[in-house]
Each structure stands twice: as structure tokens, then as C-alpha cells.
């Protein structure tokens, strides 16, 4: 899991939404795709599709060894009352300081309390963590009683 590339994606999405772009593309990796789908499930993004550097695919194109370097994930950004829904996005774990939390610590974060040098979740904010079962928002991870590595927060 490359947190450096994830940091680039977080800053790219934040900048794209502040510039009021309708769609933008990011490099295609499993981590990025799963995080974008989790952001879409939380209501931050309007669409997530795969494509090429030229744009989203009009029809399904399978990724194989010949085209894997050219694949991109196209993300549709959402706006409400001319304000971006995704206004802030940033990493929690850093490449040299990865933060892992169990269910009890996640419950503390979800209650807006600081835990292990991590600020608690603010109202309207989603914190995502990577687990062995995929990427989840902390409230969903608490329901499933699983902990993991904190990845990023979105507001």
C-alpha cells in the first residue's frame, strides 16, 4: 500500500473540487478504486468509472497486461448549492508513521475525541481505514468490529 501515492490522490481531489471541476482522473490501483467507491458510498462523489487518459470508457474494457499502464479512474465530483461536497481531504497515516487502531480506539474517534495523536471526527467528516477485508469508513468498521490502519479523512 503506497501512502505516498494516496497522499497525491487526496491533494488532487481536494484541489479539483476547490477548482470546481466536474470530473477528474487519478491513477488506477486497487487501493484508489476501493477508496473512491467508499467515498461514493458516503456521498462525497457522484460517479466512479474506469477509463483511459482521454476520458471514461463508453463501454466496459477489461484491464490486462497490455493496457494496465494506460488505465485511469475517472471521478465525478459533487456540488451542493455551488459549494463542493468534498472540501477537505488528507492523510492520517504517513509513510513513515502508520497508525493502526482497534475497535475501542475507533469508537473514541467516532465520538469526536482525540486518540493516539489523531484528532476526533468532526461533524460531517468521514475517516477511512484499510483492513484485511477492504476499505471501510470508521462507523462501518465499528459495526463489523474490525480495526485497521487509518488512511485518510474527508470532509
C-alpha distance (Angstrom), angle and dihedral (degrees) to the residues before:
residue distance angle dihedral
X1 . . .
X2 3.78 . .
X3 3.79 110.0 .
X4 3.82 91.1 -178.8
X5 3.81 90.9 63.5
X6 3.80 90.0 43.5
X7 3.82 89.3 54.2
X8 3.80 89.4 53.9
X9 3.81 90.8 50.2
X10 3.83 92.2 49.1
X11 3.80 93.0 51.3
X12 3.82 91.5 42.8
X13 3.82 92.5 54.1
X14 3.80 92.2 45.5
X15 3.81 91.9 50.0
X16 3.81 93.3 44.1
X17 3.79 92.1 52.6
X18 3.80 92.5 47.0
X19 3.84 89.0 51.4
X20 3.83 88.3 52.6
X21 3.83 96.0 -120.9
X22 3.79 116.9 170.0
X23 3.80 96.4 -147.6
X24 3.77 135.4 5.3
X25 3.78 135.9 177.4
X26 3.79 133.0 -129.2
X27 3.83 132.0 -174.0
X28 3.79 113.9 -77.5
X29 3.80 114.2 -113.8
X30 3.79 131.2 139.3
X31 3.81 91.0 -111.7
X32 3.80 93.2 51.2
X33 3.81 92.6 45.6
X34 3.80 93.6 49.6
X35 3.80 91.9 46.6
X36 3.81 92.0 49.0
X37 3.80 90.5 50.1
X38 3.82 89.5 50.0
X39 3.82 90.1 49.6
X40 3.79 89.4 49.9
X41 3.81 91.2 49.6
X42 3.82 89.0 53.0
X43 3.81 91.2 51.5
X44 3.81 100.2 -109.3
X45 3.83 95.7 114.0
X46 3.79 131.6 43.2
X47 3.81 99.4 -152.9
X48 3.80 142.9 3.6
X49 3.82 119.6 -163.0
X50 3.78 137.3 156.9
X51 3.75 123.3 -119.5
X52 3.78 148.5 131.8
X53 3.82 129.7 -79.1
X54 3.82 87.1 -88.7
X55 3.81 95.0 59.6
X56 3.79 145.3 -68.5
X57 3.79 118.4 -38.2
X58 3.82 112.2 -100.3
X59 3.81 88.3 -149.4
X60 3.80 133.7 18.5
X61 3.81 114.3 -71.8
X62 3.76 117.9 -173.3
X63 3.80 117.1 -129.5
X64 3.80 113.0 -124.9
X65 3.81 138.4 158.6
X66 3.80 92.2 -82.7
X67 3.82 97.3 56.4
X68 3.80 104.3 24.5
X69 3.82 93.8 104.1
X70 3.82 90.9 54.5
X71 3.82 97.9 50.0
X72 3.83 120.4 112.0
X73 3.80 134.9 178.4
X74 3.81 112.1 -126.1
X75 3.79 114.7 -151.3
X76 3.80 126.3 -164.0
X77 3.81 111.6 -146.0
X78 3.79 122.1 -142.8
X79 3.80 129.3 -135.9
X80 3.80 130.9 -170.3
X81 3.82 120.2 -166.0
X82 3.81 88.8 -10.6
X83 3.83 90.9 -58.2
X84 3.82 122.8 111.8
X85 3.80 114.8 -107.1
X86 3.83 88.6 -149.0
X87 3.79 102.2 53.3
X88 3.82 101.5 150.8
X89 3.78 131.2 27.8
X90 3.77 129.1 164.9
X91 3.78 145.7 150.7
X92 3.78 123.6 -92.9
X93 3.81 99.7 -175.3
X94 3.77 113.4 53.0
X95 3.81 125.9 -152.3
X96 3.81 91.2 -105.0
X97 3.82 96.8 33.9
X98 3.76 113.4 44.7
X99 3.79 114.9 -176.7
X100 3.79 120.0 -147.1
X101 3.79 122.9 -173.7
X102 3.76 137.1 -175.0
X103 3.78 126.9 -140.9
X104 3.82 94.8 -87.8
X105 3.81 92.1 53.7
X106 3.81 91.0 46.6
X107 3.80 89.7 53.2
X108 3.80 88.8 54.1
X109 3.82 91.0 51.5
X110 3.80 91.9 47.4
X111 3.82 88.9 55.2
X112 3.84 89.1 59.4
X113 3.79 93.0 -107.3
X114 3.80 123.7 132.0
X115 3.80 116.9 -110.2
X116 3.82 130.6 -180.0
X117 3.81 94.6 -9.9
X118 3.81 91.4 -50.8
X119 3.78 119.2 118.6
X120 3.78 116.0 -123.7
X121 3.80 122.2 -104.3
X122 3.80 113.3 -83.0
X123 3.81 121.3 -142.7
X124 3.80 110.1 -76.4
X125 3.79 92.9 17.5
X126 3.79 127.2 121.7
X127 3.79 123.4 -155.7
X128 3.81 117.2 -159.7
X129 3.77 127.3 -156.0
X130 3.77 133.9 -171.8
X131 3.78 117.5 -128.9
X132 3.77 135.2 170.9
X133 3.83 86.8 -97.5
X134 3.81 96.2 52.2
X135 3.79 138.3 -86.9
X136 3.79 118.0 -36.7
X137 3.78 138.5 174.3
X138 3.82 109.4 -114.4
X139 3.80 95.4 -110.0
X140 3.80 90.4 54.1
X141 3.82 90.9 46.8
X142 3.81 90.0 51.6
X143 3.81 90.2 52.2
X144 3.81 90.2 51.1
X145 3.84 90.6 43.5
X146 3.82 95.3 -127.3
X147 3.79 130.5 131.6
X148 3.76 130.8 -158.6
X149 3.78 148.3 144.4
X150 3.78 117.0 -39.1
X151 3.80 109.0 -124.7
X152 3.79 112.9 173.7
X153 3.77 146.2 -30.1
X154 3.78 127.7 -129.9
X155 3.76 130.4 -164.0
